[in-house]
């Protein structure tokens, strides 16, 4: 019987690439202008966002809308900061939003 001893090594190489790809997407979409992974910035850290939304049934739907549309007219999170709409940052497709959400919630 053959065993796949290389499989764990291959997976170990692929996981960091996926994490980097999602972090790169966040940079491309200018998310890093207001959000950092662990420390607060203009917006909450990704760790805090993940803590708030992990396990919530409607997280995917609500975060997709937030990421795509922003809320420049309605402050969120702290009640003081707004998230710009796509007139001030690159648009985000559904697939990109889902990729970003998976990365954020994994923080």
DALINSUL-V539411 format. One record per backbone hydrogen bond with DSSP energy under -0.5 kcal/mol. CO is the residue of the C=O (numbers start at 1). NH is the residue of the N-H. E is the energy in kcal/mol with one decimal. If there is no record, write none. Layout:
co = (CO,CO)
nh = (NH,NH)
e = (E,E)
This chain:
co = (3,4,6,7,8,9,10,11,12,13,14,15,16,17,18,19,20,21,22,23,24,25,26,26,27,30,31,31,34,36,37,39,43,45,46,47,48,49,50,53,56,58,59,60,61,62,63,64,65,66,71,76,76,76,81,82,83,85,93,94,95,96,97,98,99,100,101,102,104)
nh = (5,7,10,11,12,13,14,15,16,17,18,19,20,21,22,23,24,25,26,27,28,29,31,32,30,33,34,35,43,46,47,36,41,49,50,51,52,53,54,56,59,62,63,64,65,66,67,68,69,70,74,78,79,81,76,84,71,88,97,98,99,100,101,102,103,104,105,106,107)
e = (-1.2,-0.6,-2.4,-2.6,-2.3,-1.4,-1.9,-2.3,-0.8,-0.9,-2.1,-2.2,-2.7,-2.4,-2.1,-2.3,-2.8,-2.2,-2.2,-1.8,-2.8,-2.3,-2.4,-0.8,-1.5,-1.3,-1.7,-1.9,-3.3,-2.5,-2.0,-0.5,-2.5,-2.1,-2.8,-2.3,-2.1,-2.1,-2.6,-2.0,-1.7,-2.6,-2.9,-2.1,-1.9,-2.3,-3.0,-2.5,-3.0,-2.1,-1.4,-1.8,-1.0,-0.8,-2.5,-0.5,-3.1,-1.9,-2.6,-2.5,-2.0,-2.7,-2.8,-2.3,-2.0,-3.0,-3.0,-0.9,-1.8)
